[in-house]
């Protein structure tokens, strides 16, 4: 008898991988569109490439194809409401704080911002993987990132090392 794949367990296992939270922004028919995504990663330093995985049924997939540009903003803890807003729980009270770089919308006051030009789109099951070459990047002031872990937001803390070693290189 064949075992069936347990997609619930797969989701739970993958939820054990902590990720940052991003908002992906783009223009569609002259209007700003945005979505929350945590499936983002660095791909290459030379050339500078990054990738996002997007559900095939997303509005993004009908608006962005090879050669098109989109923005990625890394959110800080204080921007959780924006993550929720663009993640399918829109709030009428939220006025999205967009700013633009070469016409591409980005989230103001985010931890970091990138503008990517799509160079490859790969099929990946129920998602499409968009690989983009970095055309612009900016690092905001240092603050704590918004982190997603085990199905919800969490906080991380960093501490200085408990032990500092300084000794002879020959030891």
C-alpha positions as CSV (number, residue, x, y, z in Angstrom):
1,X,0.0,0.0,0.0
2,X,1.3,3.5,-1.0
3,X,1.7,6.1,1.7
4,X,0.1,9.4,1.0
5,X,2.1,12.5,1.5
6,X,1.2,14.4,4.6
7,X,1.0,18.0,3.4
8,X,0.0,19.2,6.9
9,X,3.2,17.7,8.4
10,X,5.2,19.2,5.6
11,X,3.8,22.6,6.4
12,X,4.5,22.1,10.1
13,X,8.1,21.0,9.5
14,X,8.8,23.9,7.1
15,X,7.3,26.3,9.7
16,X,10.2,25.4,12.0
17,X,12.4,27.5,9.6
18,X,12.3,31.1,10.9
19,X,12.1,33.6,8.1
20,X,12.1,37.4,7.8
21,X,8.9,39.0,6.4
22,X,8.9,41.0,3.2
23,X,6.4,43.0,1.2
24,X,6.7,42.5,-2.5
25,X,5.5,45.6,-4.5
26,X,4.9,46.1,-8.2
27,X,2.8,48.1,-10.6
28,X,-0.2,46.5,-12.4
29,X,-2.1,48.6,-14.9
30,X,-0.6,51.7,-13.4
31,X,-1.6,50.9,-9.9
32,X,0.5,49.8,-6.9
33,X,0.0,46.2,-5.8
34,X,1.6,44.5,-2.8
35,X,1.7,41.2,-1.1
36,X,3.4,39.8,2.0
37,X,5.9,37.0,1.4
38,X,8.4,35.1,3.5
39,X,9.6,32.9,0.6
40,X,12.5,35.1,-0.3
41,X,16.2,34.3,-0.6
42,X,19.5,35.4,-1.9
43,X,20.7,33.4,-4.9
44,X,24.0,34.8,-6.2
45,X,26.5,37.6,-5.5
46,X,27.9,37.7,-9.0
47,X,25.6,38.7,-10.6
48,X,23.5,39.9,-7.7
49,X,20.4,37.7,-7.8
50,X,17.5,37.1,-5.3
51,X,14.4,35.0,-5.7
52,X,10.8,34.9,-4.4
53,X,8.3,32.0,-4.6
54,X,4.8,33.1,-5.5
55,X,1.6,31.0,-5.7
56,X,0.5,30.5,-9.3
57,X,-2.9,31.9,-8.6
58,X,-1.5,35.2,-7.3
59,X,-2.2,38.4,-9.1
60,X,1.6,38.9,-9.2
61,X,2.0,36.1,-11.7
62,X,-0.3,37.7,-14.2
63,X,1.4,41.1,-13.8
64,X,5.1,40.2,-13.7
65,X,7.1,38.3,-16.3
66,X,10.6,38.2,-17.5
67,X,12.1,41.7,-17.8
68,X,9.6,43.2,-15.4
69,X,10.7,44.9,-12.2
70,X,9.4,44.6,-8.6
71,X,10.4,45.7,-5.2
72,X,11.1,43.8,-2.0
73,X,11.0,45.5,1.4
74,X,12.2,43.7,4.6
75,X,9.8,44.6,7.4
76,X,10.7,45.6,11.0
77,X,8.8,44.5,14.1
78,X,6.8,47.7,14.2
79,X,5.4,47.0,10.6
80,X,3.4,43.9,11.6
81,X,0.2,45.6,10.6
82,X,1.5,46.1,7.1
83,X,2.4,42.4,6.9
84,X,-1.2,41.6,7.9
85,X,-2.6,44.2,5.5
86,X,-0.8,42.9,2.5
87,X,-1.1,39.3,3.6
88,X,-4.8,39.0,3.1
89,X,-6.2,40.9,6.1
90,X,-6.6,44.4,4.7
91,X,-7.3,47.2,7.2
92,X,-9.2,50.3,6.0
93,X,-7.3,52.4,8.5
94,X,-3.9,51.6,6.9
95,X,-2.4,54.2,4.6
96,X,0.5,52.2,3.0
97,X,3.8,54.2,3.3
98,X,5.1,53.8,-0.2
99,X,8.1,55.6,-1.6
100,X,9.5,55.0,-5.1
101,X,12.8,54.2,-6.7
102,X,12.8,54.6,-10.5
103,X,9.0,54.1,-10.4
104,X,8.9,51.0,-8.3
105,X,7.0,51.2,-5.0
106,X,8.8,50.2,-1.8
107,X,7.8,50.4,1.9
108,X,9.2,53.4,3.6
109,X,11.1,52.9,6.9
110,X,11.7,49.2,6.2
111,X,14.8,47.4,7.3
112,X,16.1,47.1,3.7
113,X,14.8,47.6,0.2
114,X,15.6,46.0,-3.2
115,X,14.4,46.6,-6.7
116,X,14.7,43.5,-8.9
117,X,14.4,42.9,-12.6
118,X,13.0,39.5,-13.4
119,X,15.6,37.4,-15.3
120,X,14.0,33.9,-14.9
121,X,10.7,32.4,-14.0
122,X,10.7,28.7,-13.1
123,X,7.8,26.4,-12.5
124,X,7.9,25.0,-9.0
125,X,4.7,22.9,-8.2
126,X,1.9,25.2,-7.2
127,X,4.3,28.2,-7.2
128,X,6.4,30.1,-9.6
129,X,10.0,31.0,-8.6
130,X,10.9,34.5,-9.8
131,X,14.7,35.1,-10.0
132,X,15.5,38.8,-10.2
133,X,18.8,40.7,-10.7
134,X,19.3,43.4,-8.1
135,X,19.1,46.9,-9.7
136,X,18.9,48.8,-6.5
137,X,19.4,48.1,-2.8
138,X,19.2,50.2,0.3
139,X,19.8,49.4,3.9
140,X,17.6,51.2,6.5
141,X,18.7,52.1,10.0
142,X,19.3,49.1,12.2
143,X,16.2,47.8,13.9
144,X,14.7,44.4,14.8
145,X,13.3,42.5,11.9
146,X,9.7,41.1,11.7
147,X,10.2,37.3,12.0
148,X,7.8,34.5,11.1
149,X,8.1,31.2,12.8
150,X,5.9,28.2,13.4
151,X,2.8,29.8,11.9
152,X,3.1,33.2,13.6
153,X,5.2,36.2,14.3
154,X,7.9,36.0,16.8
155,X,10.7,38.1,18.3
156,X,14.4,37.5,18.2
157,X,17.0,38.8,20.5
158,X,20.7,39.0,20.1
159,X,23.2,38.9,22.8
160,X,26.9,39.5,22.8
161,X,29.1,36.4,22.9
162,X,29.4,34.8,26.3
163,X,33.0,34.0,25.8
164,X,35.6,36.0,23.9
165,X,38.8,34.1,23.0
166,X,42.0,36.0,22.6
167,X,45.1,34.0,22.6
168,X,48.1,33.0,20.6
169,X,47.4,31.7,17.1
170,X,49.7,28.8,17.8
171,X,47.6,27.3,20.6
